[in-house]
Amino acid sequence: MTGTCLLMNQDQRTIIAEELRRFLDDELDTSIGTFEAADLTDFVVEKIGPWFYNQGVLDARAKLSNVVDSIVEELTLLEKPSPLDR
C-alpha cells in the first residue's frame, strides 16, 4: 500500500481505519491492529474508491445535464419571432 491517500487527510484516514477495525471486531469477530486497519483503509480506497468516485461523477453529470436542459428551455422561451426566420 502507498501509506498515503490523496482523497482524505490523515485524521479522516484514522477515523475510517478505526471504523473498519471496529466493524471487523463487532460484526465478524475478527480483530486487527491499528496498522492493519490503516492498510485495509488504503486498500479499500485504492480498489473500491474509484468506483464510488466515478458514480459521483456520473451523478453530477446527470444533474448538470438536467440543469443545462432547463436553461436551454428558458432561453428558447426568450426568443422572439423575426421575419428573418423563414
PEPEPE-V86024 format. One record per pair of residues at least 4 apart in sequence whose C-alpha atoms are under 6 Angstrom apart, sorted by the first residue. I is the first residue (numbers start at 1). J is the second residue. Records with the same first field share a line. If there is no record, write none. Layout:
BEGIN
I: J ; J
END
This chain:
BEGIN
8: 12
17: 37 ; 38 ; 41
21: 37
22: 26
23: 27
24: 28 ; 30
25: 29 ; 30 ; 31
32: 36
42: 46
43: 47
44: 48
45: 49
50: 54
END
